[in-house]
Amino acid sequence: MSASHGSGPRRPPPLQALRALEAAVRHESYTLAAEELALTQSAVSHQLRELEALLGETLFRRVGRRMVPTAQARAMATRIREGLHMLESAVERAPQRRSPGTLHLSLLPSFAFKWLVPRLGQFHARYPEIALDIRATLELADFRHDGVDVAVRYGKGHWDGAESALLARETLFAVASPRLHQGRLPRNLRELRPDDLIGNPFEPWTPWLRAAGLDWPEPHPRLVIGDAALLLEAAVSGQGIALTRELLARDDLAAGRLVRLFDVAVQDGRAYWLVWPKGSRKLPMIAALRQWLQNELQRA
């Protein structure tokens, strides 16, 4: 049944999902679309499944190793491409008002909420002459048109037309509130229950389970949260066990709101990077931000 057959108006699809559709149609590949958008292949697949559910339409069919778009998907991709070009044109014509002492910073909401915001006072104490305009978003900043000077991105470190500097590599491990099950946390892997796991469509449990020696299929948890910061808040409130990045959980672990479970961790193939356009006129301020971020992230 089409999602548009309900009594109320259908909610508009997220812009990120529309970008994923346009790229996947153009490449006929989820993997190449993910590389272009600096996302994981599973994230692109998840966004397209949600878009299909919202539209009530099948958008891709697998033929061998290719994901072949349907006629409906090709037509939508053409309209999306036209709309994106119109948005880019509108931004290009918009007047740009910038304070010469302001850095316009784009970054993921989870990194902003769980790590950067609690430390902003330290940055401003060190660099009082630099104002930060923070834009927390899942959208990948387009330096040519979005008015963004610098971005913190999570990926593999290669973006066309941009310079990048490694900030921190990441490790994934399991955490829970010390109050989970009235404090009766699993003491070993034999006591771990699939029902306790919180899901994240962008961070599957399977690599961690394999590292733990557990030959489980990918769990289908009762609670699935696609935002890393909200995932940790759910764990803090005792909703279950979360698979998290060390950096995002650092403050909650230090404060005792979360505890790490088991001596099992997996290396993530991605990392946090500072990214800026080649030839930026704000290199001195970007260099200051880079030095401060690298120093703070290296602290134990």
Backbone as JSON, one array per atom type, in Angstrom:
{
  "sequence": "MSASHGSGPRRPPPLQALRALEAAVRHESYTLAAEELALTQSAVSHQLRELEALLGETLFRRVGRRMVPTAQARAMATRIREGLHMLESAVERAPQRRSPGTLHLSLLPSFAFKWLVPRLGQFHARYPEIALDIRATLELADFRHDGVDVAVRYGKGHWDGAESALLARETLFAVASPRLHQGRLPRNLRELRPDDLIGNPFEPWTPWLRAAGLDWPEPHPRLVIGDAALLLEAAVSGQGIALTRELLARDDLAAGRLVRLFDVAVQDGRAYWLVWPKGSRKLPMIAALRQWLQNELQRA",
  "N": [[0.84, -1.2, 0.0], [0.52, 2.21, -0.77], [2.32, 4.83, 0.87], [1.09, 7.23, 0.77], [-1.62, 7.02, 1.04], [-2.89, 7.56, 3.38], [-4.94, 9.42, 5.75], [-3.91, 11.92, 6.34], [-1.6, 14.54, 5.22], [1.27, 13.47, 3.37], [4.45, 13.22, 4.85], [7.28, 15.21, 3.92], [10.07, 13.78, 2.17], [13.35, 13.26, 3.66], [16.06, 15.5, 2.87], [18.61, 14.38, 2.72], [18.06, 11.72, 2.06], [16.99, 12.05, -0.48], [19.23, 13.04, -1.83], [20.77, 10.73, -1.65], [19.26, 8.98, -3.23], [19.45, 10.23, -5.78], [22.22, 10.05, -6.27], [22.6, 7.26, -6.16], [21.05, 6.37, -8.3], [22.4, 7.59, -10.42], [24.91, 6.36, -10.3], [24.19, 3.72, -10.29], [24.74, 2.12, -8.12], [24.96, 1.4, -4.75], [27.26, 1.45, -3.22], [29.09, 3.18, -4.58], [27.59, 5.5, -4.49], [27.56, 5.91, -1.73], [30.29, 6.43, -1.26], [30.58, 8.86, -2.64], [28.93, 10.53, -1.13], [30.14, 10.45, 1.3], [29.28, 8.57, 3.19], [28.36, 5.47, 4.85], [27.88, 2.34, 3.12], [25.75, 0.89, 4.17], [24.31, 2.92, 5.41], [23.37, 4.44, 3.24], [21.79, 2.46, 2.01], [19.89, 2.08, 4.04], [18.64, 4.62, 4.1], [17.46, 4.65, 1.56], [15.71, 2.49, 1.73], [13.95, 3.5, 3.65], [12.93, 5.63, 2.17], [11.63, 4.26, 0.11], [9.66, 3.02, 1.66], [8.26, 5.26, 2.54], [7.29, 6.3, 0.15], [5.92, 4.16, -0.87], [6.8, 2.7, -3.02], [8.81, 0.6, -5.1], [12.15, 1.22, -5.68], [14.6, 0.3, -6.58], [16.05, -2.55, -8.18], [17.78, -5.57, -7.76], [20.18, -6.7, -9.99], [22.23, -9.11, -10.71], [25.27, -7.95, -9.61], [24.58, -5.36, -9.6], [22.57, -2.52, -8.7], [19.72, -1.79, -10.05], [17.96, 1.02, -11.06], [14.44, 1.68, -10.98], [12.01, 2.8, -13.45], [10.48, 4.77, -12.23], [12.25, 5.6, -10.21], [14.34, 6.69, -11.76], [13.03, 8.84, -12.97], [12.37, 10.37, -10.71], [14.98, 10.94, -9.81], [15.91, 12.62, -11.81], [14.27, 14.88, -11.44], [15.01, 15.54, -8.83], [17.7, 16.21, -9.23], [17.43, 18.49, -10.81], [16.16, 20.13, -8.94], [18.17, 20.37, -6.97], [20.1, 21.77, -8.42], [18.73, 24.17, -8.77], [18.61, 25.04, -6.1], [21.35, 25.39, -5.56], [21.9, 27.45, -7.36], [20.32, 29.49, -6.29], [21.59, 29.91, -3.84], [24.08, 30.78, -4.71], [23.4, 33.29, -5.73], [22.62, 34.62, -3.5], [23.28, 37.23, -1.14], [26.37, 37.36, 0.55], [27.15, 37.6, 3.85], [29.58, 38.0, 6.06], [31.36, 37.96, 9.07], [34.71, 38.96, 9.43], [36.07, 37.71, 11.46], [34.87, 35.29, 11.96], [34.32, 31.82, 11.98], [32.63, 29.56, 10.05], [31.3, 26.66, 10.9], [30.66, 23.34, 10.11], [29.25, 20.32, 11.29], [28.64, 16.96, 12.57], [25.61, 16.37, 14.41], [25.85, 14.63, 16.65], [28.61, 14.71, 17.34], [28.83, 17.42, 17.9], [27.05, 17.72, 20.11], [27.85, 15.76, 22.05], [30.59, 16.07, 22.35], [31.9, 18.57, 21.42], [30.4, 20.93, 22.25], [30.42, 20.91, 25.18], [33.06, 21.76, 25.53], [33.47, 24.22, 24.46], [33.9, 26.58, 25.87], [36.58, 26.42, 26.61], [37.82, 26.63, 24.14], [37.12, 29.28, 23.37], [38.33, 30.69, 25.41], [40.97, 30.27, 24.77], [41.14, 31.28, 22.17], [39.93, 34.05, 21.87], [39.4, 35.85, 19.86], [38.2, 34.56, 17.76], [35.13, 33.87, 16.42], [32.63, 31.37, 16.45], [30.4, 29.97, 14.2], [28.23, 27.58, 14.46], [27.03, 24.81, 12.76], [25.13, 22.25, 13.13], [24.54, 19.33, 11.57], [23.32, 16.62, 9.54], [23.76, 16.77, 6.9], [26.07, 16.83, 4.21], [28.42, 19.29, 3.96], [28.63, 21.69, 1.36], [31.23, 23.34, 0.27], [31.37, 25.27, -1.69], [28.89, 26.48, -1.92], [27.41, 26.54, 0.49], [28.17, 28.39, 2.38], [29.97, 27.58, 4.3], [32.98, 27.37, 6.13], [34.69, 25.45, 7.21], [34.74, 22.0, 8.2], [33.87, 19.3, 10.38], [34.18, 16.04, 9.68], [33.1, 12.62, 9.44], [34.66, 9.91, 8.29], [36.62, 8.47, 5.65], [38.59, 10.18, 4.88], [39.05, 11.38, 2.36], [38.1, 13.79, 0.23], [36.89, 15.33, -2.61], [38.39, 18.27, -3.94], [39.05, 19.38, -1.51], [40.99, 20.06, 1.45], [42.28, 18.03, 4.12], [42.62, 17.03, 7.55], [43.65, 14.64, 9.86], [41.85, 14.02, 12.8], [40.97, 12.21, 14.88], [41.07, 8.71, 15.32], [38.69, 6.0, 15.59], [37.21, 3.76, 18.0], [34.98, 1.1, 18.58], [32.78, 0.03, 21.11], [30.88, -1.72, 23.69], [28.44, -0.25, 25.83], [26.65, 0.58, 28.85], [24.12, 1.75, 31.14], [24.97, 1.93, 34.6], [22.78, 1.36, 36.08], [21.2, -0.38, 34.69], [18.92, -3.05, 34.54], [18.49, -2.92, 37.29], [21.1, -2.7, 38.21], [22.16, -5.18, 37.78], [24.19, -6.07, 35.77], [25.33, -7.77, 32.78], [27.86, -10.1, 33.48], [29.63, -11.49, 31.98], [30.19, -12.63, 28.58], [28.49, -14.77, 28.15], [26.24, -14.14, 29.54], [25.1, -12.14, 28.13], [22.3, -10.78, 26.46], [20.41, -10.83, 23.48], [18.09, -9.25, 23.41], [18.69, -7.07, 24.96], [20.2, -5.32, 23.49], [20.63, -2.19, 21.87], [19.74, -0.96, 18.74], [21.42, 0.47, 15.87], [21.07, 1.78, 12.77], [23.26, 2.63, 11.31], [25.51, 1.62, 12.47], [26.18, -1.46, 12.61], [25.85, -4.36, 14.76], [27.22, -6.7, 14.18], [30.15, -6.8, 13.5], [31.28, -6.32, 16.07], [30.17, -8.41, 17.56], [31.36, -10.6, 16.28], [34.04, -10.14, 16.94], [33.83, -10.62, 19.62], [33.54, -13.29, 19.63], [31.04, -14.36, 19.24], [28.71, -16.05, 17.43], [26.34, -14.85, 16.37], [23.44, -13.98, 14.41], [22.91, -10.76, 12.81], [21.44, -8.7, 15.18], [17.93, -7.93, 15.75], [16.85, -5.47, 17.22], [14.5, -4.34, 19.76], [14.5, -1.64, 20.09], [15.59, 0.88, 18.03], [17.87, 3.33, 17.08], [18.92, 5.95, 15.13], [20.55, 8.14, 15.56], [23.59, 9.0, 16.95], [24.06, 10.42, 19.34], [21.54, 10.45, 20.62], [21.28, 7.73, 20.9], [23.19, 7.17, 22.88], [22.03, 8.63, 24.99], [19.74, 7.11, 25.39], [20.92, 4.77, 26.34], [22.08, 5.76, 28.71], [19.77, 6.31, 30.16], [18.96, 3.8, 30.81], [17.85, 2.11, 28.9], [18.98, 0.04, 27.51], [21.77, -1.76, 26.0], [24.35, -0.13, 24.34], [26.16, 0.19, 21.29], [28.96, 2.02, 20.85], [30.99, 4.86, 19.82], [34.19, 5.59, 21.1], [34.95, 8.27, 21.54], [32.55, 9.75, 21.63], [31.34, 8.7, 23.87], [32.99, 9.38, 25.93], [32.76, 11.45, 27.96], [30.44, 10.65, 29.36], [31.26, 8.18, 30.35], [33.38, 8.98, 32.01], [31.97, 10.42, 33.92], [30.5, 8.48, 35.12], [27.98, 7.89, 34.23], [27.71, 6.02, 32.3], [28.96, 2.69, 31.82], [31.63, 0.69, 30.62], [31.17, -2.39, 28.96], [32.59, -5.54, 29.03], [35.73, -6.69, 27.65], [36.04, -6.04, 24.88], [36.53, -4.72, 21.72], [36.26, -3.02, 18.59], [37.99, -1.81, 15.76], [37.06, 1.05, 13.99], [36.76, 1.63, 10.54], [36.64, 4.22, 9.8], [37.22, 7.73, 10.59], [37.49, 10.8, 12.52], [37.75, 13.84, 10.82], [39.15, 17.02, 10.07], [38.05, 19.26, 7.68], [38.52, 21.4, 4.9], [38.05, 23.92, 2.33], [40.21, 23.97, -0.53], [42.65, 26.53, -0.84], [41.48, 28.34, 0.93], [40.62, 31.51, 2.36], [40.69, 31.78, 5.02], [42.67, 30.45, 6.37], [44.49, 30.91, 8.62], [42.72, 31.02, 10.88], [41.49, 28.53, 10.6], [43.7, 26.87, 10.97], [44.24, 27.41, 13.65], [41.92, 26.36, 14.88], [42.22, 23.71, 14.11], [44.62, 22.96, 15.46], [43.81, 23.24, 18.12], [41.65, 21.39, 18.3], [43.0, 18.95, 17.74], [44.78, 18.82, 19.89], [43.0, 18.71, 22.11], [41.55, 16.38, 21.55], [43.46, 14.44, 21.81], [43.86, 14.22, 24.46], [43.75, 12.17, 27.37]],
  "CA": [[0.0, 0.0, 0.0], [1.31, 3.44, -0.85], [2.33, 5.62, 2.1], [0.32, 8.46, 0.59], [-3.03, 6.75, 1.07], [-3.46, 7.87, 4.68], [-5.87, 10.55, 5.78], [-3.2, 13.18, 6.45], [-0.6, 14.76, 4.17], [2.5, 12.69, 3.51], [5.58, 14.06, 5.24], [8.28, 15.27, 2.84], [11.25, 12.94, 2.42], [14.55, 14.02, 4.06], [16.93, 15.89, 1.77], [19.72, 13.43, 2.63], [17.58, 10.54, 1.34], [16.86, 12.43, -1.88], [20.59, 13.06, -2.37], [21.2, 9.34, -1.79], [18.57, 8.43, -4.4], [20.02, 10.79, -7.01], [23.56, 9.49, -6.48], [22.5, 5.82, -6.42], [20.55, 6.22, -9.67], [23.45, 8.0, -11.36], [26.0, 5.37, -10.29], [23.63, 2.37, -10.25], [25.54, 1.43, -7.11], [24.89, 1.97, -3.41], [28.62, 1.65, -2.72], [29.65, 4.4, -5.16], [26.82, 6.62, -3.94], [28.03, 6.13, -0.36], [31.6, 7.08, -1.33], [30.39, 10.25, -3.05], [28.27, 11.29, -0.06], [30.91, 10.24, 2.53], [28.47, 7.77, 4.1], [28.57, 4.04, 4.69], [26.94, 1.72, 2.2], [24.55, 0.53, 4.92], [23.53, 4.14, 5.65], [22.65, 4.74, 1.99], [20.75, 1.44, 1.85], [18.83, 2.36, 5.02], [17.9, 5.8, 3.66], [16.65, 4.31, 0.39], [14.59, 1.66, 2.19], [12.97, 4.4, 4.27], [12.29, 6.39, 1.1], [10.68, 3.35, -0.53], [8.52, 2.85, 2.57], [7.51, 6.51, 2.56], [6.63, 6.48, -1.14], [5.15, 2.99, -1.26], [7.29, 2.34, -4.35], [10.12, -0.04, -5.23], [12.99, 2.14, -6.44], [15.75, -0.4, -7.15], [16.01, -4.01, -8.26], [19.13, -6.12, -7.89], [20.46, -7.52, -11.17], [23.63, -9.48, -10.5], [25.9, -7.12, -8.57], [24.14, -3.98, -9.81], [21.27, -2.08, -8.21], [19.16, -1.12, -11.23], [16.82, 1.85, -10.68], [13.21, 1.56, -11.75], [11.67, 4.0, -14.22], [10.05, 5.78, -11.26], [13.45, 6.14, -9.55], [15.06, 7.54, -12.72], [12.27, 10.09, -13.13], [12.56, 11.14, -9.48], [16.36, 11.42, -9.74], [16.02, 13.77, -12.72], [13.64, 16.03, -10.78], [15.85, 15.91, -7.68], [18.9, 16.87, -9.76], [17.02, 19.83, -11.2], [15.91, 20.9, -7.72], [19.45, 20.69, -6.34], [20.73, 22.83, -9.21], [18.02, 25.41, -8.45], [19.05, 25.47, -4.77], [22.71, 25.89, -5.7], [21.83, 28.74, -8.05], [19.77, 30.47, -5.35], [22.62, 30.22, -2.85], [25.12, 31.57, -5.39], [22.94, 34.66, -5.92], [22.32, 35.24, -2.21], [24.4, 38.03, -0.62], [27.14, 36.72, 1.61], [27.56, 38.51, 4.92], [30.41, 37.27, 7.0], [32.31, 38.68, 9.9], [36.05, 38.44, 9.12], [36.57, 36.91, 12.57], [33.95, 34.18, 12.2], [34.45, 30.55, 11.26], [31.36, 28.85, 9.88], [31.72, 25.27, 11.13], [29.64, 22.3, 9.94], [29.65, 19.06, 11.92], [27.55, 16.07, 12.92], [24.98, 16.72, 15.69], [26.37, 13.82, 17.75], [29.91, 15.25, 17.73], [28.59, 18.73, 18.52], [26.37, 17.6, 21.4], [28.53, 14.92, 23.03], [32.0, 16.4, 22.58], [32.36, 19.94, 21.2], [29.71, 21.97, 23.03], [30.94, 21.02, 26.55], [34.43, 22.26, 25.56], [33.56, 25.49, 23.73], [34.48, 27.61, 26.74], [38.04, 26.31, 26.54], [38.26, 27.18, 22.85], [36.99, 30.74, 23.37], [39.35, 31.23, 26.31], [42.26, 30.21, 24.06], [41.06, 32.1, 20.95], [38.77, 34.95, 22.03], [39.18, 36.64, 18.64], [37.53, 33.74, 16.75], [33.73, 33.51, 16.66], [32.22, 30.15, 15.76], [29.01, 29.79, 13.78], [28.17, 26.12, 14.42], [25.89, 24.26, 12.03], [25.07, 20.82, 13.4], [23.67, 18.78, 10.53], [23.73, 15.38, 8.88], [24.05, 17.07, 5.5], [27.47, 17.06, 3.88], [28.56, 20.69, 3.54], [29.2, 22.03, 0.06], [31.99, 24.56, 0.55], [31.17, 26.27, -2.75], [27.59, 27.12, -1.91], [26.71, 26.52, 1.77], [28.68, 29.39, 3.32], [30.72, 26.88, 5.35], [34.43, 27.53, 6.0], [35.42, 24.28, 7.68], [33.8, 20.99, 8.66], [34.33, 18.06, 11.0], [33.49, 14.95, 9.0], [33.42, 11.26, 9.87], [34.79, 9.13, 7.07], [37.93, 7.89, 5.35], [39.59, 11.23, 4.73], [39.29, 11.82, 0.98], [36.98, 14.53, -0.33], [37.35, 16.09, -3.77], [38.44, 19.72, -3.84], [39.19, 19.82, -0.12], [42.11, 19.61, 2.27], [41.78, 17.38, 5.33], [43.6, 16.69, 8.58], [43.13, 13.64, 10.79], [41.63, 14.46, 14.18], [40.97, 11.07, 15.81], [40.51, 7.44, 14.88], [37.66, 5.59, 16.52], [37.02, 2.39, 18.45], [33.6, 0.82, 18.97], [32.61, -0.95, 22.19], [29.54, -1.76, 24.28], [28.27, 0.49, 27.08], [25.31, 0.55, 29.44], [23.99, 2.44, 32.41], [25.19, 1.04, 35.75], [21.47, 1.05, 36.66], [20.48, -1.32, 33.84], [18.46, -4.24, 35.27], [18.73, -2.65, 38.72], [22.51, -2.89, 38.5], [22.61, -6.56, 37.5], [24.73, -6.06, 34.41], [25.97, -9.04, 32.39], [29.24, -10.17, 33.95], [30.43, -12.1, 30.92], [29.47, -12.69, 27.3], [27.44, -15.79, 28.21], [25.04, -13.53, 30.12], [24.59, -11.11, 27.22], [21.04, -11.16, 25.81], [20.13, -9.99, 22.3], [17.01, -8.29, 23.67], [19.21, -5.89, 25.66], [20.97, -4.49, 22.58], [19.97, -1.11, 21.15], [20.22, -0.97, 17.37], [21.74, 1.69, 15.14], [21.17, 1.35, 11.37], [24.52, 3.04, 10.72], [26.6, 0.92, 13.15], [25.69, -2.81, 12.92], [26.48, -5.06, 15.87], [27.91, -7.92, 13.74], [31.61, -6.81, 13.7], [31.6, -6.44, 17.49], [29.81, -9.77, 17.98], [32.39, -11.51, 15.78], [35.23, -9.93, 17.76], [33.56, -11.22, 20.92], [33.44, -14.73, 19.47], [29.63, -14.75, 19.23], [28.27, -16.31, 16.05], [24.93, -14.49, 16.28], [23.06, -13.14, 13.27], [22.71, -9.36, 13.18], [20.22, -8.62, 16.0], [16.82, -7.06, 15.37], [16.45, -5.0, 18.54], [13.2, -3.69, 19.94], [14.73, -0.2, 20.03], [16.59, 1.25, 17.02], [18.06, 4.79, 17.08], [19.92, 6.27, 14.12], [21.37, 9.28, 15.97], [24.55, 8.47, 17.92], [23.89, 11.08, 20.63], [20.31, 9.93, 21.22], [21.57, 6.35, 21.27], [23.85, 7.19, 24.19], [21.07, 9.07, 25.99], [18.9, 5.96, 25.69], [21.7, 3.88, 27.21], [22.19, 6.42, 30.02], [18.48, 6.19, 30.86], [18.7, 2.41, 31.16], [17.02, 1.44, 27.89], [19.65, -1.13, 26.96], [23.21, -1.72, 25.77], [24.62, 0.58, 23.09], [27.48, 0.12, 20.64], [29.28, 3.43, 20.72], [32.35, 5.3, 19.58], [34.83, 6.0, 22.36], [34.97, 9.72, 21.69], [31.23, 10.25, 22.0], [30.97, 8.21, 25.21], [34.06, 9.68, 26.87], [32.31, 12.22, 29.12], [29.49, 9.84, 30.13], [32.04, 7.18, 31.07], [34.12, 9.65, 33.08], [31.02, 10.85, 34.95], [29.83, 7.32, 35.7], [26.63, 7.68, 33.69], [27.81, 4.79, 31.53], [30.11, 1.83, 32.09], [31.97, -0.17, 29.48], [30.93, -3.8, 29.19], [33.45, -6.53, 28.37], [37.0, -6.23, 27.09], [35.92, -6.3, 23.44], [36.41, -3.49, 20.93], [36.61, -3.16, 17.17], [38.44, -0.58, 15.12], [36.23, 1.54, 12.91], [37.57, 2.02, 9.4], [36.51, 5.66, 9.58], [37.81, 8.58, 11.62], [37.09, 12.21, 12.46], [38.67, 14.66, 10.03], [38.84, 18.42, 9.82], [38.06, 19.41, 6.23], [38.29, 22.79, 4.49], [38.27, 24.05, 0.89], [41.55, 24.38, -0.97], [42.79, 27.96, -1.11], [40.65, 29.15, 1.82], [41.2, 32.76, 2.85], [40.63, 31.77, 6.49], [43.59, 29.41, 6.83], [45.0, 31.1, 9.98], [41.72, 30.6, 11.86], [41.32, 27.08, 10.46], [44.87, 26.26, 11.59], [44.06, 27.51, 15.1], [40.9, 25.38, 15.25], [42.81, 22.38, 13.93], [45.56, 22.69, 16.54], [43.06, 23.08, 19.37], [40.93, 20.12, 18.24], [43.93, 17.83, 17.85], [45.29, 18.78, 21.27], [41.94, 18.27, 23.01], [41.16, 15.0, 21.26], [44.52, 13.53, 22.23], [43.87, 14.11, 25.92], [43.18, 10.9, 27.84]],
  "C": [[0.87, 1.24, 0.0], [1.21, 4.21, 0.44], [1.48, 6.85, 1.98], [-1.16, 8.25, 0.7], [-3.67, 7.06, 2.4], [-4.32, 9.11, 4.62], [-5.16, 11.88, 5.81], [-2.21, 13.35, 5.33], [0.65, 13.94, 4.43], [3.64, 13.62, 3.87], [6.61, 14.08, 4.12], [9.48, 14.4, 3.17], [12.44, 13.8, 2.82], [15.43, 14.33, 2.85], [18.08, 14.91, 1.6], [19.3, 12.18, 1.86], [17.43, 10.84, -0.15], [18.23, 12.51, -2.55], [21.09, 11.62, -2.6], [20.55, 8.7, -3.01], [19.2, 8.93, -5.7], [21.39, 10.18, -7.3], [23.49, 8.0, -6.83], [21.97, 5.55, -7.83], [21.66, 6.52, -10.67], [24.55, 6.94, -11.45], [25.5, 3.94, -10.49], [24.41, 1.51, -9.26], [25.36, 2.14, -5.78], [26.3, 2.3, -2.89], [29.23, 2.94, -3.26], [28.9, 5.64, -4.68], [27.29, 6.95, -2.53], [29.38, 6.83, -0.36], [31.46, 8.55, -1.71], [29.84, 11.11, -1.92], [29.0, 11.19, 1.27], [30.06, 9.58, 3.6], [28.89, 6.31, 3.97], [27.54, 3.49, 3.71], [25.65, 1.34, 2.91], [23.68, 1.75, 5.21], [22.73, 4.53, 4.41], [21.51, 3.75, 1.79], [19.58, 1.7, 2.79], [17.99, 3.56, 4.58], [16.99, 5.47, 2.48], [15.5, 3.39, 0.76], [13.52, 2.52, 2.85], [12.23, 5.21, 3.22], [11.27, 5.52, 0.37], [9.44, 3.15, 0.34], [7.63, 4.09, 2.57], [6.69, 6.67, 1.28], [5.7, 5.32, -1.51], [5.55, 2.48, -2.62], [8.61, 1.58, -4.23], [10.97, 0.82, -6.16], [14.18, 1.45, -7.11], [15.48, -1.9, -7.17], [17.43, -4.51, -8.48], [19.21, -7.0, -9.13], [21.94, -7.87, -11.11], [24.2, -8.68, -9.35], [25.47, -5.66, -8.67], [22.78, -3.76, -9.17], [20.66, -1.23, -9.31], [17.95, -0.3, -10.81], [15.62, 1.58, -11.57], [12.98, 2.85, -12.54], [11.22, 5.12, -13.29], [11.25, 6.42, -10.58], [14.21, 7.06, -10.49], [14.34, 8.88, -12.9], [12.44, 10.97, -11.9], [13.96, 11.73, -9.42], [16.55, 12.63, -10.65], [15.43, 15.02, -12.07], [14.46, 16.5, -9.58], [17.08, 16.68, -8.14], [18.57, 18.31, -10.17], [16.78, 20.71, -9.98], [17.19, 21.29, -7.02], [20.18, 21.8, -7.09], [20.06, 24.18, -8.93], [18.45, 25.94, -7.08], [20.45, 26.05, -4.83], [22.72, 27.27, -6.35], [21.32, 29.83, -7.12], [20.8, 30.88, -4.32], [23.71, 31.08, -3.46], [24.7, 33.04, -5.52], [22.67, 35.38, -4.6], [23.52, 36.05, -1.74], [25.07, 37.33, 0.54], [27.61, 37.75, 2.62], [28.33, 37.7, 5.95], [31.28, 38.23, 7.8], [33.7, 38.11, 9.63], [36.62, 37.59, 10.24], [35.71, 35.71, 12.88], [34.31, 32.98, 11.34], [33.09, 29.87, 11.24], [31.68, 27.36, 9.83], [30.53, 24.33, 10.99], [30.14, 21.01, 10.57], [28.43, 18.24, 12.27], [26.94, 16.48, 14.26], [25.55, 15.92, 16.85], [27.71, 14.34, 18.24], [29.74, 16.6, 18.42], [28.07, 18.57, 19.94], [27.23, 16.88, 22.44], [29.97, 15.32, 23.28], [32.29, 17.9, 22.49], [31.72, 20.94, 22.15], [30.22, 22.04, 24.47], [32.34, 21.64, 26.65], [34.58, 23.63, 24.88], [34.16, 26.6, 24.58], [36.0, 27.6, 26.7], [38.56, 26.88, 25.22], [38.22, 28.71, 22.87], [37.98, 31.39, 24.34], [40.71, 31.26, 25.62], [42.27, 31.15, 22.86], [39.86, 33.04, 21.03], [38.45, 35.75, 20.78], [38.43, 35.87, 17.56], [36.1, 33.44, 17.21], [33.4, 32.27, 15.85], [30.73, 30.2, 15.45], [28.85, 28.29, 13.51], [26.88, 25.68, 13.74], [25.91, 22.74, 12.19], [24.06, 20.18, 12.45], [24.22, 17.46, 10.02], [24.1, 15.6, 7.42], [25.55, 17.32, 5.31], [27.62, 18.46, 3.31], [29.18, 20.79, 2.16], [29.91, 23.37, 0.23], [31.75, 25.65, -0.49], [29.91, 27.08, -2.53], [26.94, 27.27, -0.53], [27.17, 27.59, 2.75], [29.44, 28.79, 4.48], [32.22, 27.02, 5.08], [35.2, 26.24, 6.28], [34.41, 23.3, 8.25], [34.54, 19.89, 9.41], [33.51, 16.94, 10.38], [33.97, 13.6, 9.54], [33.48, 10.38, 8.63], [36.21, 8.64, 6.9], [38.97, 8.91, 4.93], [39.86, 11.71, 3.33], [38.03, 12.47, 0.44], [37.51, 15.43, -1.45], [37.32, 17.59, -3.51], [38.66, 20.25, -2.45], [40.49, 19.3, 0.48], [41.53, 18.97, 3.52], [42.93, 17.06, 6.26], [42.95, 15.72, 9.56], [43.01, 14.22, 12.19], [41.7, 13.28, 15.15], [40.41, 9.84, 15.11], [39.58, 6.92, 15.96], [37.67, 4.09, 16.79], [35.57, 2.23, 18.9], [33.58, -0.23, 20.07], [31.23, -0.8, 22.8], [29.52, -1.02, 25.61], [26.83, 0.34, 27.56], [25.31, 1.4, 30.69], [24.3, 1.47, 33.55], [23.88, 0.65, 36.43], [20.66, 0.06, 35.83], [20.16, -2.59, 34.62], [18.76, -4.12, 36.77], [20.17, -2.95, 39.12], [23.02, -4.29, 38.23], [23.04, -6.64, 36.04], [25.3, -7.43, 34.06], [27.45, -9.03, 32.78], [30.18, -10.79, 32.93], [29.57, -12.22, 29.67], [28.37, -13.73, 27.3], [26.14, -15.2, 28.76], [24.44, -12.44, 29.24], [23.35, -11.62, 26.5], [20.79, -10.26, 24.61], [19.07, -8.93, 22.56], [17.51, -7.02, 24.36], [19.91, -4.91, 24.71], [20.09, -3.41, 21.95], [20.58, -1.06, 19.75], [20.51, 0.42, 16.84], [21.92, 1.29, 13.68], [22.5, 1.69, 10.72], [25.73, 2.35, 11.37], [26.11, -0.49, 13.51], [26.5, -3.45, 14.04], [27.41, -6.19, 15.38], [29.43, -7.87, 13.91], [32.01, -6.98, 15.16], [31.3, -7.85, 17.97], [30.85, -10.78, 17.51], [33.67, -11.37, 16.6], [35.07, -10.55, 19.14], [33.46, -12.74, 20.84], [32.02, -15.25, 19.48], [29.15, -14.87, 17.79], [26.76, -16.05, 15.93], [24.66, -13.85, 14.92], [22.91, -11.69, 13.74], [21.39, -9.24, 13.95], [19.17, -7.7, 15.37], [16.21, -6.5, 16.65], [15.05, -4.39, 18.56], [13.31, -2.18, 19.84], [15.86, 0.07, 19.05], [16.66, 2.77, 16.95], [19.2, 5.11, 16.13], [20.79, 7.46, 14.44], [22.27, 8.83, 17.11], [24.4, 9.12, 19.29], [22.64, 10.59, 21.34], [20.48, 8.48, 21.65], [22.22, 6.29, 22.65], [22.9, 7.65, 25.29], [20.13, 7.93, 26.37], [19.63, 4.98, 26.6], [21.83, 4.46, 28.61], [20.91, 6.24, 30.82], [18.08, 4.75, 31.13], [17.87, 1.65, 30.16], [17.68, 0.2, 27.3], [21.14, -0.9, 26.8], [23.47, -1.12, 24.39], [26.02, 0.26, 22.6], [27.87, 1.54, 20.27], [30.73, 3.66, 20.32], [32.92, 5.85, 20.89], [34.73, 7.5, 22.59], [33.64, 10.26, 22.18], [30.85, 9.85, 23.42], [31.93, 8.68, 26.29], [33.56, 10.4, 28.12], [31.34, 11.42, 29.98], [30.21, 8.75, 30.91], [32.78, 7.81, 32.25], [33.21, 10.05, 34.23], [30.29, 9.69, 35.61], [28.41, 7.11, 35.22], [26.56, 6.42, 32.84], [29.01, 3.99, 32.02], [30.36, 0.99, 30.84], [31.76, -1.62, 29.86], [31.91, -4.64, 28.37], [34.71, -5.88, 27.78], [37.04, -6.55, 25.6], [35.73, -4.97, 22.73], [36.79, -3.8, 19.49], [37.03, -1.8, 16.64], [37.47, -0.21, 14.01], [37.14, 1.95, 11.76], [37.52, 3.5, 9.09], [37.14, 6.42, 10.74], [37.2, 9.97, 11.51], [38.18, 13.0, 11.75], [38.2, 16.1, 10.05], [39.05, 18.67, 8.33], [37.77, 20.86, 5.88], [38.6, 22.91, 3.0], [39.7, 24.47, 0.57], [41.56, 25.87, -1.26], [41.93, 28.84, -0.23], [41.38, 30.41, 2.27], [41.22, 32.8, 4.38], [41.57, 30.71, 7.08], [44.16, 29.66, 8.23], [44.0, 30.67, 11.06], [41.49, 29.1, 11.8], [42.48, 26.35, 11.13], [44.76, 26.3, 13.11], [43.04, 26.48, 15.59], [41.46, 23.96, 15.16], [43.75, 22.03, 15.09], [44.84, 22.44, 17.85], [42.32, 21.74, 19.39], [41.86, 18.94, 18.43], [44.48, 17.7, 19.26], [44.24, 18.22, 22.23], [41.58, 16.8, 22.8], [42.21, 13.99, 21.68], [44.61, 13.39, 23.75], [43.22, 12.8, 26.34], [41.81, 11.14, 28.43]]
}
